[in-house]
Amino acid sequence: MPSTERPGAPRERTGLAWQRSALGFVTLGGVVLSVAAHREAPGLLAVSAALAIVAVAVWRQGRRAYESTEVQPQRQAVAFVAISTALAALAAAVLVLVHL
């Protein structure tokens, strides 16, 4: 049975998934920036900037995935996102514990 899916749909879904991840990182960066402003915690500015940089890198990966001719395994990019997420969680936990 032939597929009824458009030819570019898997590529488009992959690109959109990367863009959603980038949006999540930039949103988290904004929340951290807000907390830094309200609690006068300049250490959180570096965390917010790092999250913004990660968001840009993830967004660029999404653009590359979308512009590619076919969906490819992206092991390095997935590892980058996983490590970035773990480091963001660790940094947030340390900063919360330090300020308690």
KENU-617912 format. One line per field, with one value per atom (N, C-alpha, C, O): x, y, z; atom name. Coordinates in steps of 0.2 Angstrom, whole numbers, always signed. Layout:
<pts>
xx: X_...;
yy: Y_...;
zz: Z_...;
pavex: CA_...;
</pts>
This chain:
<pts>
xx: +4_+0_+4_+9_+4_+8_+6_+0_+11_+10_+6_+7_+2_-2_+1_-1_+7_+11_+14_+17_+14_+18_+26_+28_+29_+36_+41_+45_+39_+44_+41_+44_+36_+33_+38_+38_+41_+46_+51_+53_+54_+59_+56_+60_+50_+47_+46_+47_+43_+42_+49_+49_+54_+60_+63_+65_+62_+64_+60_+62_+53_+49_+50_+50_+52_+54_+60_+60_+65_+71_+69_+72_+65_+63_+59_+60_+55_+51_+56_+56_+62_+67_+70_+72_+72_+75_+71_+73_+64_+59_+59_+59_+60_+60_+66_+66_+72_+78_+78_+80_+75_+75_+70_+71_+64_+60_+63_+62_+66_+70_+75_+75_+78_+83_+80_+82_+74_+70_+67_+67_+65_+63_+69_+68_+75_+81_+83_+85_+82_+84_+79_+81_+73_+68_+69_+69_+71_+73_+79_+80_+84_+90_+89_+92_+84_+82_+78_+80_+74_+70_+74_+72_+78_+82_+89_+93_+91_+97_+103_+107_+102_+107_+111_+109_+117_+120_+123_+124_+124_+126_+122_+124_+115_+110_+111_+108_+114_+114_+118_+117_+124_+128_+124_+125_+120_+116_+111_+110_+108_+103_+106_+103_+112_+116_+118_+117_+120_+121_+115_+116_+110_+103_+102_+99_+103_+101_+106_+104_+112_+117_+115_+115_+113_+111_+104_+104_+100_+94_+96_+93_+100_+102_+105_+104_+110_+113_+108_+108_+103_+97_+93_+91_+91_+87_+91_+88_+98_+102_+101_+101_+102_+101_+95_+94_+89_+83_+82_+79_+85_+86_+89_+87_+95_+99_+95_+95_+91_+87_+81_+80_+79_+73_+75_+72_+81_+84_+87_+89_+88_+92_+87_+81_+89_+85_+82_+76_+84_+81_+82_+87_+79_+80_+86_+86_+90_+96_+97_+94_+100_+101_+106_+110_+104_+107_+110_+108_+114_+116_+120_+119_+124_+128_+124_+125_+119_+114_+110_+109_+108_+104_+108_+105_+114_+118_+120_+120_+120_+121_+115_+116_+109_+103_+103_+101_+104_+104_+109_+107_+115_+120_+118_+119_+116_+114_+108_+108_+103_+98_+100_+98_+104_+107_+111_+111_+115_+119_+115_+116_+110_+105_+102_+101_+99_+96_+101_+99_+107_+112_+114_+114_+115_+116_+110_+112_+104_+99_+98_+97_+100_+99_+105_+103_+111_+116_+115_+115_+112_+110_+105_+105_+100_+94_+97_+95_+101_+104_+108_+108_+112_+117_+113_+115_+107_+103_+98_+94_+97_+93_+96_+92;
yy: -6_+0_+6_+7_+11_+17_+21_+22_+25_+30_+36_+38_+39_+45_+51_+56_+50_+56_+60_+57_+67_+71_+69_+67_+70_+67_+71_+68_+78_+81_+82_+85_+78_+78_+76_+79_+70_+68_+73_+75_+76_+81_+87_+90_+89_+95_+94_+98_+88_+86_+87_+89_+84_+84_+91_+93_+95_+102_+106_+110_+105_+108_+105_+109_+99_+96_+100_+102_+101_+105_+112_+114_+115_+122_+122_+127_+117_+117_+116_+119_+112_+112_+118_+120_+122_+128_+133_+137_+133_+137_+136_+140_+130_+128_+130_+133_+130_+133_+140_+143_+144_+151_+153_+158_+149_+151_+150_+154_+144_+143_+149_+151_+151_+156_+163_+166_+164_+170_+169_+174_+163_+162_+163_+167_+161_+161_+169_+171_+172_+180_+183_+188_+182_+185_+183_+188_+177_+176_+179_+182_+180_+184_+191_+194_+194_+201_+202_+207_+197_+198_+196_+199_+192_+190_+193_+191_+197_+201_+195_+196_+191_+185_+186_+183_+189_+190_+184_+183_+179_+172_+169_+165_+170_+167_+171_+168_+176_+179_+175_+174_+172_+168_+161_+159_+159_+153_+155_+151_+161_+163_+164_+162_+167_+168_+161_+160_+156_+150_+146_+143_+147_+144_+147_+144_+154_+157_+155_+154_+154_+151_+144_+142_+140_+133_+133_+129_+138_+139_+140_+138_+145_+147_+140_+139_+137_+131_+126_+122_+125_+120_+122_+118_+129_+131_+130_+129_+132_+131_+123_+122_+119_+112_+110_+106_+113_+112_+115_+112_+120_+123_+118_+117_+116_+111_+105_+102_+102_+96_+98_+93_+103_+105_+106_+104_+109_+110_+104_+104_+99_+93_+89_+90_+85_+82_+76_+74_+73_+67_+67_+71_+64_+63_+59_+53_+61_+58_+57_+61_+52_+51_+57_+59_+59_+65_+64_+67_+59_+57_+62_+63_+66_+71_+77_+79_+79_+84_+82_+86_+76_+74_+73_+75_+71_+71_+78_+79_+83_+90_+92_+95_+91_+93_+90_+93_+83_+80_+82_+83_+83_+86_+93_+95_+97_+104_+104_+108_+100_+100_+97_+100_+92_+90_+96_+96_+99_+104_+110_+113_+112_+117_+115_+119_+109_+107_+107_+109_+105_+105_+112_+113_+116_+123_+126_+130_+125_+127_+125_+128_+118_+115_+118_+119_+119_+122_+129_+131_+133_+140_+140_+145_+136_+136_+134_+137_+129_+127_+132_+133_+136_+141_+147_+150_+148_+154_+152_+157_+146_+145_+146_+145;
zz: +0_+0_+0_+4_-5_-5_+0_+3_+3_+8_+5_+0_+9_+7_+10_+9_+13_+16_+11_+6_+12_+7_+7_+12_+2_+2_+7_+9_+8_+12_+20_+24_+21_+28_+33_+39_+33_+38_+39_+45_+34_+35_+38_+42_+36_+39_+47_+51_+49_+56_+60_+65_+57_+60_+62_+67_+56_+57_+63_+67_+63_+67_+75_+79_+75_+82_+85_+91_+80_+83_+84_+89_+81_+82_+89_+93_+90_+97_+102_+108_+101_+107_+108_+113_+102_+103_+107_+111_+105_+109_+116_+120_+118_+125_+128_+134_+125_+128_+129_+134_+124_+124_+129_+133_+130_+135_+142_+147_+143_+150_+151_+157_+146_+147_+149_+153_+146_+148_+156_+159_+158_+165_+169_+174_+167_+172_+172_+177_+167_+166_+171_+175_+171_+175_+183_+187_+184_+191_+193_+199_+189_+190_+192_+196_+188_+189_+196_+200_+198_+204_+210_+215_+209_+215_+216_+220_+211_+211_+211_+215_+207_+206_+200_+195_+200_+193_+190_+184_+195_+192_+187_+183_+188_+183_+176_+172_+176_+169_+165_+159_+167_+163_+161_+155_+165_+164_+158_+154_+159_+154_+147_+142_+147_+141_+138_+132_+142_+139_+136_+131_+139_+137_+130_+126_+129_+123_+118_+112_+119_+114_+112_+106_+117_+115_+111_+106_+112_+108_+101_+97_+100_+93_+90_+84_+93_+90_+88_+83_+93_+91_+86_+81_+85_+80_+73_+68_+73_+67_+65_+59_+70_+68_+65_+60_+67_+64_+57_+53_+56_+49_+45_+39_+47_+43_+41_+36_+46_+46_+41_+37_+41_+36_+29_+25_+28_+22_+19_+13_+22_+20_+15_+16_+11_+6_+9_+6_+14_+17_+25_+27_+28_+36_+37_+35_+41_+43_+50_+54_+52_+60_+62_+59_+68_+70_+77_+82_+78_+85_+88_+94_+85_+89_+91_+96_+87_+89_+95_+99_+95_+100_+106_+112_+106_+112_+114_+121_+110_+112_+116_+121_+113_+117_+124_+129_+124_+130_+135_+141_+133_+138_+140_+146_+135_+137_+142_+147_+141_+146_+153_+158_+153_+159_+163_+169_+159_+162_+165_+170_+161_+163_+169_+174_+170_+176_+182_+187_+181_+186_+188_+194_+183_+185_+189_+194_+187_+191_+198_+203_+199_+205_+210_+216_+207_+211_+213_+219_+209_+210_+215_+220_+215_+220_+227_+232_+227_+233_+236_+243_+232_+235_+238_+242_+235_+237_+242_+244_+244_+250_+256_+261;
pavex: N_CA_C_O_N_CA_C_O_N_CA_C_O_N_CA_C_O_N_CA_C_O_N_CA_C_O_N_CA_C_O_N_CA_C_O_N_CA_C_O_N_CA_C_O_N_CA_C_O_N_CA_C_O_N_CA_C_O_N_CA_C_O_N_CA_C_O_N_CA_C_O_N_CA_C_O_N_CA_C_O_N_CA_C_O_N_CA_C_O_N_CA_C_O_N_CA_C_O_N_CA_C_O_N_CA_C_O_N_CA_C_O_N_CA_C_O_N_CA_C_O_N_CA_C_O_N_CA_C_O_N_CA_C_O_N_CA_C_O_N_CA_C_O_N_CA_C_O_N_CA_C_O_N_CA_C_O_N_CA_C_O_N_CA_C_O_N_CA_C_O_N_CA_C_O_N_CA_C_O_N_CA_C_O_N_CA_C_O_N_CA_C_O_N_CA_C_O_N_CA_C_O_N_CA_C_O_N_CA_C_O_N_CA_C_O_N_CA_C_O_N_CA_C_O_N_CA_C_O_N_CA_C_O_N_CA_C_O_N_CA_C_O_N_CA_C_O_N_CA_C_O_N_CA_C_O_N_CA_C_O_N_CA_C_O_N_CA_C_O_N_CA_C_O_N_CA_C_O_N_CA_C_O_N_CA_C_O_N_CA_C_O_N_CA_C_O_N_CA_C_O_N_CA_C_O_N_CA_C_O_N_CA_C_O_N_CA_C_O_N_CA_C_O_N_CA_C_O_N_CA_C_O_N_CA_C_O_N_CA_C_O_N_CA_C_O_N_CA_C_O_N_CA_C_O_N_CA_C_O_N_CA_C_O_N_CA_C_O_N_CA_C_O_N_CA_C_O_N_CA_C_O_N_CA_C_O_N_CA_C_O_N_CA_C_O_N_CA_C_O_N_CA_C_O_N_CA_C_O_N_CA_C_O_N_CA_C_O_N_CA_C_O_N_CA_C_O_N_CA_C_O_N_CA_C_O_N_CA_C_O_N_CA_C_O_N_CA_C_O;
</pts>
